[in-house]
Amino acid sequence: MKKELKVIEFKKKQKLLDTVNENSGKIEIVSISSCQEATSFRHFLWYYEK
């Protein structure tokens, strides 16, 4: 079975953390990354579904 890498973008880090905690048994986390654009941040959750 081939895994498909997925990504979700968040504007708030707390929302990302809540999503990770709620879905910890359903997803396999690959990476969490952030980038800054002017005065705002974007956070990314890279994962595979189990």
N, C-alpha and C positions, 0 to 999 in steps of 0.2 A: 504494500500500500504506500502510495506516495503522499508525503506530507506537504501541505501548502502553508508557506510562511504568510502570516497576516500581521497587520499593523493597525493600531488605533491611535488617533491623535487626541491629545487633551490640552486644554488651555490652563487647567489648574492641576497642580501636582497631587492635591488631596483626592481629587476625583480619580486619578490614575491609581493611587494607592487603594482606594475603596474598591475599584474594579478588580484589582489584583487579589485583594482579600476575599471578595465575594466569589471569585472564580478560580481560586487556587487549586481545586480538585479537577477542574475542567480544562485547564490550559497548561502548556509547558512553556514557560517564559524563556525566551532567547536573550532579550536585551531590553533595557529601559534607557532611553536617551533623551536629551534635552537640547534645545537650541534657543538662542536669543535673537529676536528681531526687534530692533529699535528699543522700545521700552517694555516689550512683552516677551514671555517665554512660551515655547511650545514643547510639550512632553510627548514621547512616543513609547508605546508598549509593543514590542515585537514578540510574537508568540506562535505556537502551533496548538491546534485543538487536540485534545487527547481522544 
